[in-house]
């Protein structure tokens, strides 16, 4: 399944980040540079806030509290 231990570690790390909802800033930067050259790239802080907003929404209340 995995050709190297390093590959397995990368896969596990990515899986863990996705499970807890941590955004992949490096992947975002690579995507922007490759597919949208010349457009501004958010800072990590801007990117993190945008991902949190997309995940949880603004002013939305969920659950019982």
FENHUMO-V400727 format. One record per residue. SS is DSSP state (H for helix, E for strand, C for the rest). Layout:
SS
SS
//
This chain:
C
C
C
C
H
H
H
H
H
H
H
H
H
H
H
H
H
H
H
H
C
C
C
C
H
H
H
H
H
H
H
H
H
H
H
C
C
C
C
C
C
C
C
H
H
H
H
H
H
H
H
H
H
H
H
H
C
C
C
C
C
C
C
C
C
//
